[in-house]
Amino acid sequence: MLPQRQIIRLYIHNRKLMVQTAERLYEVRKPLREVEELLDQSRFVRISQSETINLRRVKSFDFSTVGTIGVELENGETTWVARRRVKDVKEALARGDHNEHQK
């Protein structure tokens, strides 16, 4: 598996799990939930049914839209936190352990 610090996000596209790094996109032949079990929970958070992000690779969060959160990743891509996942993301941010220096 890739070093977790390199992973920007994991997401489902056309029923396939994609793992995105700054350099390339990988297709993984495992379910998202199974791969998530291997990830550092202080670094990664599920933002929708089909996407998990690395909190340490987020450039900014946009809380201006009521009920959801916009996410700008460090590679310039944007995504959204599903309404039912907003609480999880806010809790992960409140813990603050994702701000530790990358190892």
NUKOLTI-95494 format. One record per residue (C-alpha): residue number from 1; x, y, z. Coordinates in steps of 0.5 Angstrom, whole numbers, plus 500, padded with zeros to 3 digits. Layout:
! residues N
+------+-----+-----+-----+
| keza |   X |   Y |   Z |
+------+-----+-----+-----+
|  NUM |   X |   Y |   Z |
...
+------+-----+-----+-----+
! end
This chain:
! residues 103
+------+-----+-----+-----+
| keza |   X |   Y |   Z |
+------+-----+-----+-----+
|    1 | 500 | 500 | 500 |
|    2 | 502 | 507 | 499 |
|    3 | 505 | 511 | 505 |
|    4 | 498 | 515 | 508 |
|    5 | 501 | 521 | 507 |
|    6 | 502 | 521 | 500 |
|    7 | 494 | 520 | 499 |
|    8 | 490 | 526 | 498 |
|    9 | 483 | 522 | 497 |
|   10 | 480 | 516 | 496 |
|   11 | 473 | 515 | 492 |
|   12 | 469 | 511 | 488 |
|   13 | 468 | 512 | 480 |
|   14 | 464 | 508 | 476 |
|   15 | 464 | 503 | 481 |
|   16 | 472 | 502 | 482 |
|   17 | 476 | 505 | 488 |
|   18 | 481 | 510 | 486 |
|   19 | 486 | 513 | 490 |
|   20 | 489 | 519 | 489 |
|   21 | 496 | 522 | 490 |
|   22 | 499 | 528 | 488 |
|   23 | 503 | 524 | 482 |
|   24 | 498 | 519 | 480 |
|   25 | 491 | 516 | 481 |
|   26 | 491 | 508 | 483 |
|   27 | 485 | 504 | 482 |
|   28 | 484 | 499 | 488 |
|   29 | 481 | 492 | 487 |
|   30 | 478 | 493 | 494 |
|   31 | 472 | 496 | 497 |
|   32 | 473 | 503 | 500 |
|   33 | 470 | 501 | 507 |
|   34 | 476 | 495 | 507 |
|   35 | 481 | 500 | 505 |
|   36 | 479 | 505 | 510 |
|   37 | 480 | 500 | 516 |
|   38 | 488 | 500 | 514 |
|   39 | 488 | 508 | 515 |
|   40 | 490 | 512 | 520 |
|   41 | 483 | 515 | 523 |
|   42 | 487 | 522 | 526 |
|   43 | 489 | 523 | 518 |
|   44 | 483 | 521 | 514 |
|   45 | 475 | 522 | 515 |
|   46 | 469 | 520 | 510 |
|   47 | 466 | 525 | 507 |
|   48 | 460 | 522 | 503 |
|   49 | 458 | 515 | 502 |
|   50 | 463 | 514 | 496 |
|   51 | 469 | 519 | 499 |
|   52 | 474 | 519 | 504 |
|   53 | 479 | 525 | 505 |
|   54 | 486 | 526 | 508 |
|   55 | 485 | 532 | 513 |
|   56 | 493 | 533 | 512 |
|   57 | 492 | 534 | 505 |
|   58 | 486 | 539 | 505 |
|   59 | 488 | 547 | 503 |
|   60 | 481 | 550 | 506 |
|   61 | 474 | 548 | 508 |
|   62 | 468 | 553 | 506 |
|   63 | 463 | 553 | 512 |
|   64 | 459 | 559 | 508 |
|   65 | 454 | 554 | 505 |
|   66 | 449 | 552 | 510 |
|   67 | 448 | 545 | 512 |
|   68 | 454 | 542 | 508 |
|   69 | 462 | 544 | 508 |
|   70 | 466 | 545 | 501 |
|   71 | 473 | 542 | 501 |
|   72 | 479 | 545 | 497 |
|   73 | 484 | 540 | 497 |
|   74 | 492 | 542 | 496 |
|   75 | 492 | 539 | 489 |
|   76 | 486 | 545 | 487 |
|   77 | 480 | 540 | 486 |
|   78 | 474 | 541 | 490 |
|   79 | 469 | 537 | 493 |
|   80 | 463 | 537 | 498 |
|   81 | 462 | 534 | 505 |
|   82 | 455 | 530 | 505 |
|   83 | 450 | 533 | 510 |
|   84 | 450 | 527 | 514 |
|   85 | 457 | 527 | 514 |
|   86 | 458 | 534 | 517 |
|   87 | 458 | 532 | 524 |
|   88 | 464 | 527 | 523 |
|   89 | 468 | 532 | 519 |
|   90 | 467 | 538 | 525 |
|   91 | 469 | 532 | 530 |
|   92 | 475 | 530 | 526 |
|   93 | 477 | 538 | 526 |
|   94 | 476 | 539 | 533 |
|   95 | 480 | 533 | 535 |
|   96 | 486 | 537 | 532 |
|   97 | 490 | 531 | 531 |
|   98 | 491 | 532 | 524 |
|   99 | 495 | 538 | 524 |
|  100 | 501 | 534 | 527 |
|  101 | 507 | 534 | 523 |
|  102 | 507 | 529 | 517 |
|  103 | 512 | 523 | 519 |
+------+-----+-----+-----+
! end
